[in-house]
Amino acid sequence: MDISSPHLSYRRMMSRLQSQLRIITIQLLAALDVWSSTQQSASRSNCIEGSSCWPPASSWAELNRTLHGHLVRSLPPAAPCHSSYFDADACSTARNNWENATWRAIQPGAYQDTAWENGDEPCYIDDTIEAPCQQGHVPYYTAVVGSVEDVQAAVKFARDNKLATRVKGASHDYLGRSSGSGTFSIQTINLKGIAFYDSFVPSGCRVSPQNAVTVAAGHHFTDVYKAADAHGRTVLGGATSSVGAAGGWALGGGHSFLSPQYGLGVDNILQFAVVTVDGRAQIANQCQNADLFWALRGGGGGLAVATSVTYKTYPAVKNLMTISLQATTNSDLYTPFLSTILSLLPAWSDYNISGYTYTAVRGTTATLFIPNSDGNIAKTNTSLAPIYQFAEAHPGEVNVSARFAVYPSIWVLYESGFAVEKVGLASVFGSRLFPRSAFESKAGTDKLAQHVADSGLFTLFLLVGGGKVNQPAPEAMAVNPSWRKALAHVVVTDAWRSNTSIADRNAIRRRITQGAQGLGNFAPGMGTYVNEADYNEPEWQKVFWGSNYPRLLEVKRKYDPTGILTCKKCVGDETFV
Ligand SMILES: Cc1cc2nc3c(=O)[nH]c(=O)nc-3n(C[C@H](O)[C@H](O)[C@H](O)COP(=O)(O)OP(=O)(O)OC[C@H]3O[C@@H](n4cnc5c(N)ncnc54)[C@H](O)[C@@H]3O)c2cc1C
């Protein structure tokens, strides 16, 4: 299958929508000139739409020419279904693709998590045509960059005009760091290119060559997994393959079911190509801009625009064993049953099992993986023995089924339809990293299981720590040092629909914040993984980056001294926004 063919058809749809949006842009530009000059400057250090500092229409038109017509007046993706922007074809395309992650990534105004698209302002796909459509968190203009030169032009424009600027990759962020009301957006999804090397040496370094792949910022992991398969190599990546392969995942840390074997995403990065706020295309690796290289590996977005990332590659994973576990219990047994599962995490990790356990009241689902397994299902089944024994001791009250499969490669697993996650709804996350010791005593897992049951929150135990994740020195790079002692990443999450009242949404947000703090009591001082965290996390600097935060802030001040690229809950947010 040609990797690019599905993208091409989406691109065609996209370019149709873009030209429609451009017409709207031109009509609005004239009005904007008058309107913007009457607005008061907002009390921010960087400029947002509606402020007197916002550039005049002529400047935007000039930028549009420089970008070969790829400056877009970005609107929420449901805009064509509402009277102010109505377009029957574009509306039908939006409806048909609402839950399609690739389509969402291409749209300048769409985000995978709609909590960061519209926020609480209306512009819903399931509403009537007459219902209002507001801008929400969608940036006002988007530079849809197609080359490093385009990125440089967009960054220089942002710097010269002191614009509050966001970088939008594959748009998966759970904290809204790639969107922002009134901002200027640089969308990287059209930066394409994947190149494999047998003997890659980071630019300017005198080190042994190694196997590597350079991935341009616009790729999803789907593209990378497929290309790696064709090259007989393994590249570490996100579980959901629509996640950006050289964007937020890499910048925030990046966990994978392969992490216990190969480390975090950041542990595998050899080099970044970036455009810094001064407009220069630069390399960051251990030999050039080493301070920026340190910061980009876990510091999140907001430091520079990454145009590509180079990762180590490994020999192809063979015999990827998966275990799909489904279990239900009656309410009385939920807590001891969950405690039994949690107490198995250290042993599973020692047996090389990684993966994801989801639990909601009375039900537990787990997808577990053993990369490069010996394919021996009977032997592996013994690692689940305590679960079966629990079920046997409570006949009729606990139902457990486990399905085993062995895949010849990671790509074959993905081709089978694995991990296609639903997007296009509003969700919130809260989380904590957990050390191995949290699962080592029965008293500890009993208490934790009771807490999960009492909270009533959908809780995910991601067994993606331990092993190689724990090996690098805690402050070797900017990622939260707690990863180096974490066995699991524990997440609470909830979602709402367009008809959920604002009061109910706020109640959900509060429950998630409380849920994350509650988890924190079981893992004191650990903090969490910034990419799957609560936007409302108090003390977010400490919780997301621990002792690395002061150094990160120094790097931020050096490379983005006026905070052009600062995003919400990103390094320097407290200073610049
Ligand atoms: C369905 C789903 C599944 C997920 N699965 C995993 C998983 O298995 N493992 C895991 O670790 N995480 C996972 N995540 C979390 C994921 O790592 C984060 O959401 C991450 O921020 C996504 O990056 P993105 O580029 O796709 O998103 P975006 O929203 O585009 O960007 C996220 C952040 O990165 C910045 N950014 C993006 N591209 C660039 C660039 N080129 N240069 C500079 N800054 C940039 C943005 O400005 C923003 O701050 C998942 C998220 C979702 C929604």
The ligand as an SDF file (V2000), in Angstrom:
LIG
                    3D

 53 58  0  0  0  0  0  0  0  0999 V2000
   -5.4380    9.1690   21.0330 C   0  0  0  0  0  0  0  0  0  0  0  0
   -4.1650    9.5100   21.7620 C   0  0  0  0  0  0  0  0  0  0  0  0
   -3.2340    8.5100   22.0350 C   0  0  0  0  0  0  0  0  0  0  0  0
   -2.0300    8.8060   22.6830 C   0  0  0  0  0  0  0  0  0  0  0  0
   -1.1160    7.8110   22.9160 N   0  0  0  0  0  0  0  0  0  0  0  0
    0.0700    8.1060   23.4990 C   0  0  0  0  0  0  0  0  0  0  0  0
    1.0770    7.1000   23.7030 C   0  0  0  0  0  0  0  0  0  0  0  0
    0.9120    5.9340   23.3830 O   0  0  0  0  0  0  0  0  0  0  0  0
    2.2390    7.4720   24.2940 N   0  0  0  0  0  0  0  0  0  0  0  0
    2.4760    8.7560   24.6900 C   0  0  0  0  0  0  0  0  0  0  0  0
    3.5630    9.0290   25.2080 O   0  0  0  0  0  0  0  0  0  0  0  0
    1.5430    9.7160   24.5210 N   0  0  0  0  0  0  0  0  0  0  0  0
    0.3620    9.4250   23.9320 C   0  0  0  0  0  0  0  0  0  0  0  0
   -0.5720   10.4110   23.7600 N   0  0  0  0  0  0  0  0  0  0  0  0
   -0.2650   11.7640   24.2300 C   0  0  0  0  0  0  0  0  0  0  0  0
    0.6050   12.4810   23.2070 C   0  0  0  0  0  0  0  0  0  0  0  0
    1.9690   12.1740   23.4170 O   0  0  0  0  0  0  0  0  0  0  0  0
    0.4170   13.9920   23.3410 C   0  0  0  0  0  0  0  0  0  0  0  0
   -0.9280   14.3160   23.1130 O   0  0  0  0  0  0  0  0  0  0  0  0
    1.3180   14.7740   22.4070 C   0  0  0  0  0  0  0  0  0  0  0  0
    1.3320   16.1190   22.8250 O   0  0  0  0  0  0  0  0  0  0  0  0
    0.8360   14.6690   20.9710 C   0  0  0  0  0  0  0  0  0  0  0  0
    1.6620   15.3650   20.0890 O   0  0  0  0  0  0  0  0  0  0  0  0
    1.0520   15.8860   18.7080 P   0  0  0  0  0  0  0  0  0  0  0  0
    2.1900   16.4720   17.9500 O   0  0  0  0  0  0  0  0  0  0  0  0
    0.2640   14.7960   18.1000 O   0  0  0  0  0  0  0  0  0  0  0  0
    0.0340   16.9920   19.2140 O   0  0  0  0  0  0  0  0  0  0  0  0
   -0.0800   18.5740   19.0580 P   0  0  0  0  0  0  0  0  0  0  0  0
   -1.3300   18.9180   19.7950 O   0  0  0  0  0  0  0  0  0  0  0  0
    0.0160   18.9810   17.6640 O   0  0  0  0  0  0  0  0  0  0  0  0
    1.1890   19.1400   19.8310 O   0  0  0  0  0  0  0  0  0  0  0  0
    1.4240   18.8990   21.2030 C   0  0  0  0  0  0  0  0  0  0  0  0
    2.4770   19.8650   21.7470 C   0  0  0  0  0  0  0  0  0  0  0  0
    3.6820   19.7360   20.9920 O   0  0  0  0  0  0  0  0  0  0  0  0
    3.9860   20.9520   20.3030 C   0  0  0  0  0  0  0  0  0  0  0  0
    4.4490   20.6170   18.9730 N   0  0  0  0  0  0  0  0  0  0  0  0
    3.8870   19.7610   18.0840 C   0  0  0  0  0  0  0  0  0  0  0  0
    4.6430   19.6790   16.9830 N   0  0  0  0  0  0  0  0  0  0  0  0
    5.6990   20.5050   17.1820 C   0  0  0  0  0  0  0  0  0  0  0  0
    6.8380   20.8590   16.4110 C   0  0  0  0  0  0  0  0  0  0  0  0
    7.0370   20.3420   15.2070 N   0  0  0  0  0  0  0  0  0  0  0  0
    7.7250   21.7300   16.9370 N   0  0  0  0  0  0  0  0  0  0  0  0
    7.5290   22.2720   18.1520 C   0  0  0  0  0  0  0  0  0  0  0  0
    6.4800   21.9890   18.9260 N   0  0  0  0  0  0  0  0  0  0  0  0
    5.5770   21.1120   18.4420 C   0  0  0  0  0  0  0  0  0  0  0  0
    2.6890   21.7370   20.2880 C   0  0  0  0  0  0  0  0  0  0  0  0
    2.9200   23.1010   20.1680 O   0  0  0  0  0  0  0  0  0  0  0  0
    2.0930   21.3410   21.6120 C   0  0  0  0  0  0  0  0  0  0  0  0
    2.7420   22.0600   22.6330 O   0  0  0  0  0  0  0  0  0  0  0  0
   -1.7740   10.1340   23.1000 C   0  0  0  0  0  0  0  0  0  0  0  0
   -2.7170   11.1440   22.8370 C   0  0  0  0  0  0  0  0  0  0  0  0
   -3.8920   10.8360   22.1790 C   0  0  0  0  0  0  0  0  0  0  0  0
   -4.9010   11.9200   21.9120 C   0  0  0  0  0  0  0  0  0  0  0  0
  1  2  1  0
  2  3  1  0
  2 52  2  0
  3  4  2  0
  4  5  1  0
  4 50  1  0
  5  6  2  0
  6  7  1  0
  6 13  1  0
  7  8  2  0
  7  9  1  0
  9 10  1  0
 10 11  2  0
 10 12  1  0
 12 13  2  0
 13 14  1  0
 14 15  1  0
 14 50  1  0
 15 16  1  0
 16 17  1  0
 16 18  1  0
 18 19  1  0
 18 20  1  0
 20 21  1  0
 20 22  1  0
 22 23  1  0
 23 24  1  0
 24 25  2  0
 24 26  1  0
 24 27  1  0
 27 28  1  0
 28 29  2  0
 28 30  1  0
 28 31  1  0
 31 32  1  0
 32 33  1  0
 33 34  1  0
 33 48  1  0
 34 35  1  0
 35 36  1  0
 35 46  1  0
 36 37  1  0
 36 45  1  0
 37 38  2  0
 38 39  1  0
 39 40  1  0
 39 45  2  0
 40 41  1  0
 40 42  2  0
 42 43  1  0
 43 44  2  0
 44 45  1  0
 46 47  1  0
 46 48  1  0
 48 49  1  0
 50 51  2  0
 51 52  1  0
 52 53  1  0
M  END
$$$$
